[in-house]
Amino acid sequence: MTLSRDELARIQRLRERFLDDEHDGLAVPDYWRDDRDLAAYDKTLAARIGWKWDAALAECRDRGLPRADDKVVLDYGCGSGIAARRFVAAFGAREVRCFDRSRPATAYACKQLKALPQAPFVVPLRDVADERPDVLLVSHVLGELDEAGERQLRALIDRSACVLLVEPGNRRVARKLSTLRDALLATFTAVAPCPHQGPCPALASGDDWCHFFAPPPPEVFTDSDQVKTWKALGIDARALPYSFVCLVRTAVAPAAAPEVATVGNRLLGRPDPRPHTLRAQVCRSSGLAHVELQKRDHGELWRTAKKRPESVRSLPLP
C-alpha cells in the first residue's frame, strides 16, 4: 500500500476532522468532498475499521449469532461501505441497503458492494424513516450525531431485529455506547461482548469504559510499504482500540442467546503479562474486577497474552 502525496493529504485532512472533539453534541459537517476522498479513506482508515469489524464479527459468530443469507442488512452512515462488506463476508446477506447523509458516499459504498464476489442485491437509500432491517450495522457514527441524529438512529434501532454497533475505543464514545446498550436491554438481548444481561458495570465509575483491541493483520508488521505509509500518517497501525455491542431483539434472539450469561469473564482492554503474573480487568455479572493470575498456574495463557494479547477474550476465573 503506497499512497500518493494527494492521498496522504486527503487522509490527513479527514483524520483531523475525525479527531476533533469540539463538535461533541453537534452534528459533524459532511467531510466527503469527492470520490478521491472516499477512495483514499477506503485504503487506509477504513481498512483499520474493517479489522475492528473482523474482530467484533468473529466474537458474534462464536457467541451464536446466525448467518444472514436470507436477511436484509442496512448499513447506517455507511461511508465507504466497509462495515457492510465485512459483514457480508462473515455472515452473508440477501440484500444490503446503504444510507449516508452524503450521496457520494452512499454511491461509493454501493459500488464497492456490487463488486464483491457473489454480491448481494444492493440498494442506495436517501431516507431511513420507513426502514425495518433484519440487521442494522452502525460503524463509527455515535460520536458524529447531534440530538436529531440520535433520535433518528434510536427510532431505526427500535424497528430493527438485530443491531451491531462498532465504535472507537475511546472513553467518551465507548461510554455513550454502553449507555445506549443499557437503554435497549428492555427489548433486546446482548449477544456480544457482554457476559451478562445486567447494566454495564463500566458506567458505575467515571474511570472505566468497555473497550477492546483488535488484532492487526500480519502485513502491518511485514510489509515495508505499509509500515512507511502508517508512519507517514502518524498512525500506530498495530493499536486497534474499539468498542462494540451486538443486540438481538428478544423475541427473535438466536438459540445461543440464553448461553450468553455463562460466558464468564470478558477481558477489557489488553491483558498485562508481568514476569510472574498476568493482570487484567474483566467484566462479569458481579461487576468489573481487577484480577491477577500466577504464571506458574497459567503458563500457556501467559505466553499467549505476551505474544498475541488481542486474542485473549476471557480468563479462567471462578
C-alpha positions, 0 to 999 in steps of 0.5 A, a space after each residue: 500500500 503506497 499512497 500518493 502525496 494527494 492521498 496522504 493529504 486527503 487522509 490527513 485532512 479527514 483524520 483531523 476532522 475525525 479527531 476533533 472533539 469540539 463538535 461533541 453534541 453537534 452534528 459533524 459537517 459532511 467531510 466527503 468532498 469527492 470520490 478521491 476522498 472516499 477512495 483514499 479513506 477506503 485504503 487506509 482508515 477504513 481498512 483499520 475499521 474493517 479489522 475492528 469489524 473482523 474482530 467484533 464479527 468473529 466474537 458474534 459468530 462464536 457467541 451464536 449469532 446466525 448467518 444472514 443469507 436470507 436477511 436484509 442488512 442496512 448499513 447506517 452512515 455507511 461511508 465507504 461501505 466497509 462495515 457492510 462488506 465485512 459483514 457480508 463476508 462473515 455472515 452473508 446477506 440477501 440484500 444490503 441497503 446503504 444510507 449516508 447523509 452524503 450521496 457520494 458516499 452512499 454511491 461509493 459504498 454501493 459500488 464497492 458492494 456490487 463488486 464483491 464476489 457473489 454480491 448481494 442485491 444492493 440498494 442506495 437509500 436517501 431516507 431511513 424513516 420507513 426502514 425495518 432491517 433484519 440487521 442494522 450495522 452502525 460503524 463509527 457514527 455515535 460520536 458524529 450525531 447531534 440530538 436529531 441524529 440520535 433520535 433518528 438512529 434510536 427510532 431505526 434501532 427500535 424497528 430493527 431485529 438485530 443491531 451491531 454497533 462498532 465504535 472507537 475505543 475511546 472513553 467518551 464514545 465507548 461510554 455513550 455506547 454502553 449507555 445506549 446498550 443499557 437503554 435497549 436491554 428492555 427489548 433486546 438481548 446482548 449477544 456480544 461482548 457482554 457476559 451478562 444481561 445486567 447494566 454495564 458495570 463500566 458506567 458505575 465509575 467515571 474511570 472505566 469504559 468497555 473497550 477492546 483491541 483488535 488484532 492487526 493483520 500480519 502485513 502491518 508488521 511485514 510489509 515495508 510499504 505499509 509500515 512507511 505509509 502508517 508512519 507517514 500518517 502518524 498512525 500506530 497501525 498495530 493499536 486497534 482500540 474499539 468498542 462494540 455491542 451486538 443486540 438481538 431483539 428478544 423475541 427473535 434472539 438466536 438459540 445461543 442467546 440464553 448461553 450468553 450469561 455463562 460466558 464468564 469473564 470478558 477481558 477489557 482492554 489488553 491483558 498485562 503479562 508481568 514476569 510472574 503474573 498476568 493482570 487484567 480487568 474483566 467484566 462479569 455479572 458481579 461487576 468489573 474486577 481487577 484480577 491477577 493470575 500466577 504464571 506458574 498456574 497459567 503458563 500457556 495463557 501467559 505466553 499467549 497474552 505476551 505474544 498475541 494479547 488481542 486474542 485473549 477474550 476471557 480468563 479462567 476465573 471462578 
